Amino acid sequence: MSGTVVYISSCAFTAEGMPDAFMLQELPWLRRHFGRVLVCSGYGIAEITEDQPAIIRPSKPACGGLRALMKAGWNQELRRELRHLRAEGKWTFANALKLFVFTVRGYKLFFWIQALLHPGENVTAYAYWMSYDGFAAALCKQKNPAVRAIARGHAFDIDVQRNPMNPYLMKRFMVEKLDRIFPISETSADQIAAYVAIPPEKLRIVGAGSAGEKAEAPLPAPRFLDGVFHVVSCSAMVEIKQLPLLIDALAAWNRGSLHWLHIGGGPDETAIRVYAGEKLNAKPNIAYSLIGRQTPEQIRQIYKTTAFDVFINTSKNEGTPVAIMEAMHAGIPVVAPAVGGIPELVDPEIGFLYPKDGNAEDVCKALTAVYEKSEAEARRMSGLAQAHWNERCLLSNLLPDLFPEEAKEGRQP
């Protein structure tokens, strides 16, 4: 085990030092395969010495923000992207300011990283997002060609529909400097290719994955035990997740007793609770529980101890949702829209997709398709959901694709 990995993510930890769930699920593997692990977010940088730190106490190396502000204005890549904006008729003061702020943020991470590296250190700069995190990794490569610099590509960080500025946020520079780029799905790769060409030797699709042990022995479908169709969803309560669409679909349910559990909170929570009450409280065959935000450990415990007949996602746009992967790990069939990378996760063996612009009737039809499965068919779907997770989503099987040399040399748990 040797070398240093710098995990770069704008949301790796909060201003209060609370670590991000995405970072925590990869951290144990990274610590087993690298001698030193640094984590850099928009709130500072820290060396991590625990697999699951409760609080991260970062440092902010002196003058990083000031140096970034001064350096960004002279950056030739910034000028190139400003010309790109102008050539495509996208130049406005607001867009130019967004690009400048992006450049400053990337440089700040870069200066913080450089302050904590040792001379001659064998370094991998790993950006979890192809945003200013990826820009910082590319700057590390530009500074020292011996650095191995890689970045993932998800959704908001690459998709023009999510962020129209994406084609102008240093993507060309990243493609030029980074050693490898890892979109999490074919859809993500296509979204990047729409505005910048990535050489084939630099591109490899690797799913985001989720943590956990190999999945096996799903809980039995509860509707065959208690006569109630148990539906679960897990998402933030924000507009893009379209929870009112799910509520409308449940309001149209007329097949039998149904219980809906939603895991997750957010800025729209009050409005969604009110809407659920208006639509569902008068339905004698519908019961529901909205339990708010839960930690990843609490979510895993829910799936471990509570059986569900179906997991449902109603998002307007997605990458490859970890929430769906967690449901697959628990052996829960999935209903979801055919958007983003979801069709690459969910096939007819483990669930049902409805059209990307589907309405409440489409969602209800998909739920009904699961409801009408026999007990033997439900059991088979559950087993295949777990088998698909083991094959396509088990994080410890995916990370070696990002770090092949370290995977060969790293010590085992």
N, C-alpha and C positions, 0 to 999 in steps of 0.2 A: 504494500500500500504506500503510495507516494504521491507527491504533487498536491496542488491547491486548486480547489474549485471556488469560483466566485459566483454565487447564485444571485442574479440581478433581477429584481422584480419591484416595480413601483409600489406594490401592495404586499411585499413580503412580511411586513409588520406595520402596525399602526403607530400613530404618534405616541400612544400610551405603551408601546412595546408589545402589544398583543400579536402573536404570530399568526400568519395567514394559513388557512387549512390546506391550500395547494402546496405551500412550501413545506408544511409539516409532514405531508404524506410522502414527499420525496427525500426529506432530510435524513432518515435512518439509512437509506441506501447510499446516499452521498457520503455520509460519515464512515460507512464501512469501506468505501472504495477510494477515498481521498484522505491524505494525511492531514489536511487542513481545509476547513470549510468556512468561507466568509459569506455573509448574507448582506446584500446592499439593497435598501429601499429608498423611497423619497424622504425618509426620516432619519437616515444615517446608515452606518455600516458597522457590523459586529462580527467577531469570530465566534462561531457556535461550537460548543463542546458537549452538548447534550442532544439526544435523539428527539426529545419532545420538550423543549424549553417552554415554561409557562409564561415567562416574560423575557423579552430581549432588551438589553440596555446598550444601545448603539453609541458610537462616537460620531462626531461630525468634524473631521479634520479641518484645521484652521483654514479659513478663507476659501473653502471650496466653492461656496455660492458666489462670492465676489469674483473669483478667478473665472468661474463659468460665465458670469455676466460679461466680463471683459473679453473673454476668448470668443464667445458666440458671435459677437458683432463682426469679427474679422474672419469668420469661418467661410472658406470658399464653397463648401457644400451648401451652406445657407444661401449664398448668392446664386448658386446653380438652381436650387429649388425655387427661389424667388423668380428667376427667369422662366422656370418651368410653369409656375403659376401664371405669369404674364402671357406666355405663349399659348396657354390653353384657355385664356379668358377668365381665369379664376382669381386674378389679383384684386384683392381689396385690402384695406388697412387691417380689417379684422383677421383675414386669413394670414397676412404677413405677420401680424402679432402672434397668432397661434404658432406659426412656424418658428418664430424667434423664441418663444417660451419653451417650445419643444426642444430646441437646440440647447438652451440654457440648462434645462433639466437633465438632458443627456450628459452634458459636460460636467455638471455637478456630481453625478454618479461616477463618472470617469475619474475626476480628481480625487474623490473619496477613496475609490478603489486603489489608485496609484499610491496613495499615502500609506496604505496598509500592506502593500506587497513588499517582499524582500528581494534584494538583488539576486539575480540568477534563479529565481523561483520558477518551477515548472507549473504554469498557470493555464487553467481552462476558464474562460469567461463564458458563463452560461446564462443567457437572457431568457427568462420564462415567456416574455412577450416580445413581439416584433414591433415594439413602440420605442420610446426613448430609452428603455432598458436595452433593446437591441442596438440602438445607436451607441450607447455607452460601451457595449461589448465590441462593436466595430471600431470605436476609438481606441480601445485597448489593443486591438490587433494592429491598427495603424501605428500606434506608439511602439509596439514590440511585435514584429512579425513571428516570433517564436511562440507567442500566445496562441492557444487554440480557442477560437471564438465561434460560438454557435448560438442560434436563437430558435425558439418555437414560434409558430404562427397560429393564432386561435381565431378570434372573430372580430371583436371591436378594434383590435390592433391591425387588422388587414382589410376588413370588409368596407367597401365604399358606402354601402347602405347604412352601416352603423356609424361611420365617420367619413364624410366626404373628403376630408383632408388627407386621408391615408396615402394617396398616390404622391403627395408632396412632402411627406414626413420622412425624408432621408432613406427611403426604401432602396433607391439606386446605390447609395453609399453602402448600405448594409449588404446588399447582394455582392457588391464589389469586394468588400473587405472580409465578411464572415466566411469561415471555412465551410460550414454547413448550415442549412436552414431546414427546419423540421415542421412543416404544416401538420396539424393534427388530423386532417382528413383530406380526401380528394377535393371536396368542395373548397376548403381553405386554400389548397394549392391553386385551384382555378381562379379564386378571387385575387390572389397575388399576381398570377400570370396575366390577368386582365390589364395590368398597368406597368408591370416590369417583368422582364424575362430573366429567369433563374437558370443558369447552366445546369444541365442534367446531373453533372457530377456533384453539384452542391445541394441538390434537392433530395430529400427523402421524407416520406410520409410516416409519421410515428404518432399514434394516438396519445391523447392526454393521459389516459389510464386512471386507475384509482387504486388506493392502497388496500391491503387486506391479505388474509391467507387464502389459499386455494378454496374456491367455493364448492360446497357439496351438501347434500341432504337438505333440500328446501323444505320449509314448513308446508303442510297440505293446504290446498285452497279452502278457506274457511266456509265458503257458501255451501259446501257439501256437508259441513258439520253443524252449522247453526242456522242455515237458511238465509243468511244475510250476505249480500254482495259487498265486500269490503274494498273500497277504493282509497288509494293514498296518492298524494301529490306532495312535492317538495320543491319549493322555489321561493325566492324573494317576492314580496308583495309589491311589485312595480309594474308599470304599464306594459312593458314588453312581454311579460309572462302571461298576460291575457286571462287572469283568473276569473273575471266576469264571464268570459266565454265558457269556462268550465262550469261555473254556477248555472248559466243558462242551460247547458247540456243536462246537468243534474235535475234541473227543474222540469225538464221534458221527460225524465225517466218514468216509465210506467210499467216496468216488468215485475218488480217485487221489492222487498225490503233492501235498502242500500244504506251503508254508512260510509261517509267521506271523512278522511283525516287529512288535514293539510299541515305540513311542517314548514315553517318559515314566517318571517315577519318583514316589515319594511315600511317605507313612507306611505304606502296606500292601505295600510292595515285597517285603519278605522273605516275607510270607505268600503272596503271589501267585506268587513264584518257586517256593516249595515246592509249592503247589497245581498249578502247571503241570507240575512234575516228576512228581507223583503221577499226573496224568491223561494226560500226553502222552508221557512218555519211553518207554513201552512200545508206542507206536503206530508201526509201521514206516513208515507212509506220511506221518507228520507230523514236520516239523522246525520249530524256532522259535528266535527270538533276541529277548531282552528287553534293549534297549540303554540303558535308563535315561533320565534327563532330558537333553534336548538344547536348545541355544539356538535361537531362531527362524531364525537364519542356517543352522545345521546342519540343521534340518528342511527348509528350502527346498533345500539342497544335496542331501539324500537324495532328495527328489522329482525334482530336476533330473537326477540321474544314475542312479536306480534305478527300473525299471518295476514296476508292481503291477497285478494284475488287479482288485482290489477293496479299498476302504477300509471298515472296519467300526467302528461306534459302538454300544455297548450300554448307554448311560447310562439311569439311572432317570428323570432329569429334565434338561432342557436349555433354554437360550434359543434362540439360533441359533448353533451351535458354529463357532468360527473353524477348528477342526481339520477339519471337513467342508468348509468353504470352501477351505482349503488343498489338500485332496484334489481338489476340483473344478478348482481352478486347474491342477493337474497332469494333469487329464484322467482321473481314476480314478473308475470307477463306485462308488456308495455303497450300503451296507447299513446301516440304522439303524432305531431304534424310532420309532413315530409319536407322539412326545412333544414338548411345547413348540413351538418354531418350526421344528422339523426338516421337517415336511411342507411348509412354505413354501419350503424349500431344495431338497428331494429329491422329484422327481416320477418317474413310471414311465419317462421318457425317459433318466434318468441313474442309476437305481438302484432299490432295492426297500426298502419299509418293512415291518416286521413289527409286530404289535400292541404297544401300549404296555406291556402286562403279559405280553409274550411269554416263552416258555421257551426252553430250549436247542434244542428241536426246531424252533421257529419261526425261530430265528436260522440254524440249519443249512439249513432250506428256502430261506431268502432267499439264502444263500451259493450253494446249489445252482442257484438260478435264474440267477445271474450265470455260474456255471461252464458251464451248458448253452447259453449264447449262442454263436452262430457267430462266426467271426473277423470277418466283415463287421459283424455286430450289435455286437460288442465295440468295434470301431473307431468305429462310429456313436455309441455311448454315450459314449465318451471325448471325441469332438468336441463333443457336445452338453453334456457336463459343463463343458467350458471355455467354450462359448458362454453357458451359464447364468451362469457366474461373471462373465464380462465384462459381462453385462447387469445382474445383481442384486447382485454382491458387490464389484466394483472400487471400492475406497475413494475414489479420487480422483473418481469419478462420484457418490458418495453424500454426501461432505462439503459440496458446494455447497448441498445441501438444508438443511443446518444453518446455513450462513453465506452466504445468497444475495448479500448486498451485497458482502461481502468477496471472494466468488468472482468477481464482475464486475470488481472494482477491483484485485485482487491481481496481482502480477507473475507471469509464467510462468517455469517453470524454465529 
